[in-house]
């Protein structure tokens, strides 16, 4: 079977890739994403990839044509792409999540694919305060105060319309509970709490008591491995209709407490919990808004009997084990080599230019495969003080520290740019470069650590603060984004990336003396030209719009007659959409 996955780089998508790779029924997998993963890493290396923006910044006709072309000769399409953040951008979320589903479904029909499997959710169901397990006949309707739930209901209505228009198309809807696994931990932390929360402290000690809303009946979950197997079973079974996907057990408040703390629960009135979440969200202390609490308190409890009976699927993991896996991942900072699933702990990340893990100093822990990675050619070659004779420790250390300072500011600026321009066609490119610079910064930090050079952390802290102060520059607009900002920021970052080349060249020229691998720095130097090409493309997009009154920078598509830069004008690097499901 030939399977296409739309949104193949997030929590569900990564799990589905693994499951399809293990399936003897599947011979070929095409992954579609807005932002490309590291295609040399597991499990992404087992798929072919195409970059298609389904709705964020694309016209319907173009997106549907690109999708239909990708879907041809496929036996089934699995649609997982879903934006969870930024949840303040309701138009963007609705466009990607609801209109994006419509475009995917229409493209499936146009390509003559006979089977569409779509990720719905328990959030599509109408409220239910009972503890009775509900099957797929429970009414839909959603939780009105949850944007996620409202859009899931709208998505299912789109599927109803598609089924009426194309009765020959088999449409399978999976309605999973919360999807937990260790590799999704960093993504879940970013989307729902805060990247700066020190989750690793849970390894030292657990909270004495777990505060929970008084109205919480329980939590249903499914392990990432099991959700992947459910989608694999669905494409093989080719069954029409909806299927609840969850583990067999329901986690009670006391069971939650026994996993997260010491088994003690503090029940807090629901309005107080909701007000606290709302205040924290407004203060940007957490990413989740109160709608997520409303959904947790009101969605029905599901039975998975139909999936077992008709899909031949059985969960192999309990909800308790799924939560334990997630908790372990939060403590360790787990993730994978895709942008949405990037790990908090960068020791687990790969620098794309080198296709190897970021080097670590010899006194750091071993990697997961037991191999202790280090920048030295041979461990015994490392001098006792980290630097050989003939290297000026003070000047060399100052030089590397200055480059680390620049990388700190550059990584912060690029991450902010990617977030600010998510509704433009250049978002994917910005996001990929931001991730590359972030990983390269960690690589450089570890080289500095391995060499025993003083990193001068106060300089990095100053650069981090300075970058955030620079964001206050209005560029001629006070209450809304200025289109000139993207022009100026692309110019600044293009210059910064070119400057980074010098640092890699210095390390390359001294690699033999330092007993480092020179090939790593050759790879990193070569990556600079690709990053500059990407920023050239971003600059071309911005400069052709920022100073024109008849063109828009911040909207999903050009008005009729306003063409985007051609491939000849602005070479487009590899980029793509992602599954944030």
N, C-alpha and C positions, 0 to 999 in steps of 0.2 A: 504494500500500500504506500502511496505517496501522500504525505500529510503536510499541510501548511499551518503554521502557528502564527497568528497575528498578535503581537505583544508577547515576545518569547524570552524576555530578559529579566522579568521580575520574579516575585515569589512563586506564583503559580506556573509561569512560563518556564522557569528553570526546572521545576519539578516535572513538568510535562516532557521537557526535552530528555530528562533522564529516563523517564518511563518508556518513552517511544524508542529510545536507543536500546532498551532491554527487551522490547517486544519483537518476537520473531515474525509478527505479521507486518511490520513496518520496514520498508526498504529504503525510503528517502524522506528526509525532513527538510523543509524550507522554513527558516525563521524570518519573520518580518518585524522590524523594530524601527523606531525613529532614531535611536542612538545605538550604535553597534557595540556589542560586547568584545572582549578579547577573544578573537576567534581561534586562538591557539590553546585556550584553557578549557578545562572540563566545566560543564558538559557541552559548551557552545561549539567546540571543534567538530562535533559530530553532525552538524547541520550546515546546509548552505544558507546564505544570508542575503537579504535585500532590504534596502532602506526606503521606507514609504511612510509619509506622514498622512494618517488616515483622515484627520480633520482639524488639527490644532491650527495650522497655518496653510491650508491647501484648499483649492476649489474642489467642489464635489465632482465635477466631470473629470478633472485630472486625477484625483485620488481614485475614483472608481475604475478608470481606465488602467491605471498602474496596478491596482489590486487584481483586476480581472486578468491582466497579463500574467501576473505572478501565480494566479490560481489555476491556470489552464493545465489540464492533465492530472490535477490532484484528485484523490479519492475522497478527501474530507478536508475541511478547514475548521480549525479550532480558533475561536475569537476570544482572546483574553485581555486585550488592551483596555486599560481603564485608568484615568487620572484620579488620584485621591487628593493631591495637593497641586496648586495652592487653593485651599477650600474657600478663600475669599473671592476667587475669580469664577463666579457662578456661570457666566456666559461661556467661558473657556471650558469648564468641566462639562457643561451640558452639551457643548458642541462636540467634544471628543467622545464622551461616553454614550450619548444617545444618537446624535447625528452620525458619529463614527460607526456605530453598530449598523445603522441603516446603510451606510456606504459599503461596509464589508458584506452585508447580506445581499445587496443588489449586485455587487461584483461577483459573489459566489454564483448567483443565478445566471449572470451574463456569461460566466466562464463555463457554464454547464456542469458545475460540480454538484453532485447529488446529495451531499450531506454537510450540514453546518452544525457545529457544536459550539454553544455560547456559554460563557461564564455569567450566570445570573447570581443570585445570593439569597440567603435567608432573609435579607433586608427587603426583598420584594413582597413578603407576606404582610397581611394586615395584622394589627396589634393583637396580642393575646397574653393575658396575665396568668393563665393557668399553667400547671406543671404537666399537663397531658401532652404526650408526644403526638404531633400533627403530621399527617401525610401530605402529599402534593395537591390534594383537593382543597386544602385550606385556602381561604380567600386571599387574593392579592390586594394590595392597597398601600402598603408601606407605612413608614413612620413620618408624618408630615413635617416634623422639625429636623429631620436628618436629610441633608442634601444627597448623601450617598443612597439612602433608601428611596427617596423620591425619584432619583435618576434610574435606579434599578427597576422601579415600576414602569417608568417611561420606556426603558429599554425593552422590557417584555411586551409592551404595547406595540413597539416597532416590530418585534418578532411576530406578533399576532397578524399585523398587516402584511408582513412578508409571506407568511403561510397562506393568507388569502390570495395574494397575487401570484404565488408560485406553489401551487398545491403539490407538485411533484417533488419539491425539495423536502428532504427529511431535516427537521430542526430539532436538535436535542438541547435541552436547557439543564445545566447542572446548577443546583442551588446549594453551595457549600456553606458550612459554618466557618468560624475563624480558622485561618490556615496558619499553623505554627510549625516552625522548624528552626534549627540552629542557624542555618545559612541566611535566614530572613531577618535575623535579630537586628542588625544595624539598620536595615531598611525600615523595619517596624518602629525602631526607636526614633528615627528621623521623622517619620510621617505622623506619629502620634504623641510623642513626648518632646524630647529636646536632645540634640546631638551632644550637648555639653553635660548632660547628667552623668555622673560618675557611676555607671552601672557596675563597674568592676569592684566597687566596694562591697557588693553582695557576696563576693568570695570571702571577704574577711568576716562579715557578720550579717545576719538577717534582722529585719525590723522586729521589735518585740511584739507588735500587733499589726494586723492588716486592716486598715479602714476600708469599708465597703458600703455602698448605698443600701439602705434598709430594704428597698424593693427588689434587689437582685435575687432572682430565683435560682440561677445557676448559669453556667457557661458551657456552650457546646463548641467543640473544636475538631479539627481534622489535621493529621500530620501531613507535611508537605509530600512525603513519599506516597501516602495514600491518595492525596488529591491528584497527583500525577498518574497513578495507576487508574484512577476513576476516569480521567479523560482518555487514557489509552483504551480502557474497556469500552467507553462510549463509541469511539470511532470504529471499533471492531463490531460491536453489537448492532449499530445503525438503528437504534430505537428512537421513535418519535416521542416527544413529550418532555416533562420535567422530572428531575431526580434529585432528591435530597442527599447530600453527601456530608456525613459526619461520623465521628467515632461512636461506639456503642454506649459509652458512659457520658453522663452529664456531671460536670464539676460543680459541687455544692459550694457555698461560701466557706464552709469549714475545710473542705478538701483544697480549695484555693489557698487558704491560709496555711495548711500543712505543707504545701509545696513552696510557698513564697516566704513564709516566716516560721513561727513555731506553733502554728495551729490555733492561734488566738485571733478572733475577729472582733472588730469594733464597728457596729452597725450605726451608720449616720443617716439622718433623714435625707431623702432624695433631693428636696429643694436646696438643702445646704450644699450637697455635693455638686449639684448642677450650677449653683451660683459660684462655687469655688472654681469649677472648670471654666466657666464663662469669664471670670476675672483673670485667671491665668492665661487663657487664650487671648484676651484683649491685650494683656501685658506682654504677649509673645513669649511667655515662659514655656508654654506647651503648644504643639501644633494642632492638637485635636480640639474641636469645638463641642459644645454641649450636645449636639445632635447625635454624637457617637454614644453618649450615655443614654439618651432617650431610646436609641435603638437597642442597646444592651438590656434595658429594662422591659422592653415591650415586644420584641420579636418572639414568635412562638418557639417552643421546643420541637425539634424535628425527629421523625423516625426515618431510618435509612433502609427500611425493609424493601421498598420498590427497587432501589439500586442493586441490592443483593439478589433479588429475584430475577430482574430483567437484564441487568448488565453483567451478572456473574461476578460482581465486585464485593470484596470483603475488606474492612479495615484491618490492618495488621498492627496498628498502634492505638492505644487508648488516648483519650483526651488528656489524661494526666501525664502520660509520657510525652505527648506533643508539647504541653506547657513546660515540662521539665527540660525538654530539648531547647525550647525558646529561651528559657531562663539561663541555661548554660551558655547559649550563644550570646545573650546580652552581656553576661559577665566577661566572656572572652573577646567580644567584639567581632563575631563571625560575619562572613559575607562571601560573595563570589566575585568573579571578574567581569561583572557588568556594571554599568553606571548606577542603575537603581539599587542594585544589591551590593554596592561597594562596602567593604568591611570598615568598621570603625578602627580596628586594630590594623594598621598598615603593614605590620610584619606579615600579614596573611595576603597582602596584595602583590601583584606583579606589575613591574614597569613595562608597559606595552612595547616600548622601543627595544627592550633587551630580551623580552620573552623569558624572563627569569625573575625570581622573587627579589625584592629590594634587599640589598645586603644588610647584614646585621653584624654588630661587633662580636668578637669571639667570646665575650662573657655573657652574651644573651642566650636565652633558651633555645633548644633545638626546634626545628620546624616540625610540622606534623608527621613528616615521613622519616623523622629521626636524623636527618642530615643537617649539620650545623653550617649555615651559609655565612660566608664572610668575604670581604673584598680581596683578601690575600690569595695569591696563587697557591701557596702552601701554608698551612697553619704554622709550621715551624719557622717560616721565613719572616714572620712578623717581629720587628724589633721590640725590645722590652718597653720602650717609651712611645711606640707607635710611629715615630718619624725617624728615618735614617739620618746619618751624618750627611752634611751637605745641603740640607733643607733649612732655611731660616724659619724656625718655629713661629716667631712672632708675626712676620710678614705673611707667611703662608696661611697661618691661622686667621689673620685679619681678612685676607682675601677671600677665603672660603666662607667665613662668617658673613661678609658683605653679600656674597652671592646667596647665601641662605636667607638673609634678610630680604633681598629682592624677591626671592622665590616665595617667601611668606606673604608679602604684599600682593604679588602677582596671582598666587593661588586664590587669595581672598577676593580679589577684584574679579577674576574670571568666574568664580562661583556665583558672585552677586550678579554679574552680567547674564549668566545663563538663566538664573532665576527671574531676572527682570524682563528678559526678552523671550519668555516661553511661548508667547503668542506670535512669534515671527518665524519665517522659514530658516533663520540662521541659528535657532535655539539648539538644535542637535549638534551642530558643529562647535558652538561655544561650550556646550556641556561636555563634549568629548575632550576638547583641549583643556578645560578646567580640570577634568579628572586626570589627564596626563601630567599636567603641571603639579597637581597635588601629589601624585605618586613620585614624580621626579624630585620634589622637595624632600619627601621622606627618604628617598635614596641618598640624596646629598647629606641629609642630617646624619644618616648612618655611616656614611663614609667619614664624615668629620668625627663621629664618635669612635670609629675604628682606628682612626689615626691618632687618637688621644689629643685632639686639638680642642681648645676652649671654644665653645660655640657662641659665647656672648649673647645669651638669651634675651638680655634687655633690649638688644637691637631688634630682634624679631618681634618682641612685644610692642615696641614703638612703631614698627612698620605696620603691624596688625591694627593698632589704634589709628595710625595715620591714614590707612586705607579707608577706614570707616568714617573718619572725619571728612575725607575727600568726597564721600558720597553726598554730602550736604550741598555741593555745588549744583545750582539749579539749571544752569545753561539756558537761561531765558524763560523758563517755565517754573511756576511755583506750585500749582495745584495738580499738575499732571506731568507725565514724562515728556521730556524734550527729545525730539528726534535727533537733535544734534549730539546728545549724549552718546549714542551708539557710535557715531562717527569718531568722536574724540577718544572714547574708550578703546575702540579698535586700533586707533593710531598709537595710543599709549602702550597697549599690550603687544602690538606688533614690534615696537621698539624694544620692549622688555624681553621678548622672546629672542630677538636677535642678540641682545646683550648676554643672554644666557649661554649662547654658543661659546663665548670666550671662556666661560668657566669649564665647560666640558673639554675644550681644547687644551687648557692648562693642565687638567688632570690627565688627559691623554698623553701629553708630552712628558709628564713626570711619572707615568704609570709604572714603567720598568724600575725606576729608582725606588718607588713606593711599594713595589711588589704587588701592584694592582693589575687587574685584567684590562689591557688597553682596548680590547674589542668592545667592552661595555660602553666606553666613552665614545668610541666611533659610532656605535648605534645611537646613542643619545644625541650626538652632534648631527647625525643624519635626520633625526626626528624634528630638529629645529626647522628645516626647510618645509616639512609637511605642515607644521603648525603655523608658520608664516603664510603659507598658501591658504590655509583655512581662514586666517585673520584677514588676508587680502580679499577673500570672498565676502566675509562679513562687512568689511569696509566698503566694498563695491555696492552691496545691497543698501547700506545705510546712506552713502553719499549721493546715490541716485534718487533718494526720496526726501532726505532731511530738509533740503532747501527749496523744495517744490511745493507750491500750494495745491497742485492738482494730483498729488500722490500721498499715500499714507504709509508710514513705517509700521505702526502698531495695529494691524488688523489681519485677519487670516488670509485674505486674498486681494489681489489687485482688482481695481475696477476695470470694466471693459475698455480695451484699448491701451491699458497701461501694463506693458510687459515687464516681467522680471528680467534681471540680467541674464543673457544667454550663457551657455556653457563656454563659448569662446571668450566672452567678456570676463567671466568669473569662474574659474575652474572649481568644481564642487568636490570637496573631499568626501570620503566615506562617512556617512552618518545615518542616524535612524531614530525611530520611535521606540518606546519602551512599554513593557507591561508593568504597571504599578498596582496590579490587582492583589 
